[in-house]
Amino acid sequence: MLEVLELPLEAVLAAILPLVGITGDIALGGAEAVFGPVLIATILLPYMVAPPLVQQIRAEVAQGV
């Protein structure tokens, strides 16, 4: 049962709909390479930077600078 849960969505789509699956696999593969690290960095960065700097950045964004 665990093996079924670990099956990637792109592989299932490629097996069911070969043309759409392969195209989607290429598109999602490129998107994962870009959006994954950006999303993780966006979530983790405020916790990795000194709190006064985070407050300063948030204040500047609120002012529209």
C-alpha positions in Angstrom: 0.0 0.0 0.0 2.9 2.4 0.8 4.3 1.9 -2.7 1.1 3.1 -4.2 1.2 6.3 -2.1 4.7 7.0 -3.2 3.8 6.9 -6.9 4.3 10.4 -8.4 1.3 12.1 -10.1 3.3 12.7 -13.2 4.0 9.0 -13.7 0.3 8.2 -13.3 -0.7 10.8 -15.9 2.0 9.6 -18.3 0.7 6.1 -18.0 -3.0 7.0 -18.5 -2.6 9.8 -21.0 0.7 9.5 -22.8 0.8 12.7 -24.7 -0.7 14.9 -22.0 1.3 13.0 -19.3 4.6 13.5 -21.0 3.9 17.2 -21.7 2.7 17.7 -18.1 5.8 15.9 -16.8 8.1 18.3 -18.7 6.1 21.4 -17.6 5.8 20.3 -14.0 9.5 19.3 -13.8 10.6 22.7 -14.9 8.1 24.4 -12.5 9.2 22.3 -9.6 12.8 23.3 -10.2 11.9 27.0 -9.9 8.9 27.3 -7.7 9.9 24.7 -5.1 13.0 26.5 -3.8 11.4 29.9 -4.1 8.4 28.8 -2.0 10.6 27.1 0.6 12.9 30.1 0.8 9.9 32.4 1.2 8.5 30.4 4.0 11.8 29.9 5.9 13.6 33.2 5.3 11.8 35.2 8.1 12.9 32.6 10.6 16.5 32.6 9.5 17.0 36.4 9.5 17.4 38.6 12.6 14.0 39.7 13.9 14.8 43.5 13.7 15.6 43.1 10.0 12.4 41.3 9.3 10.4 44.0 11.1 12.3 46.7 9.1 11.5 45.0 5.8 7.8 44.5 6.7 7.6 48.2 7.7 9.1 49.2 4.3 6.7 47.0 2.4 3.8 48.4 4.4 4.9 52.0 3.4 5.2 51.0 -0.2 9.0 51.7 -0.4 
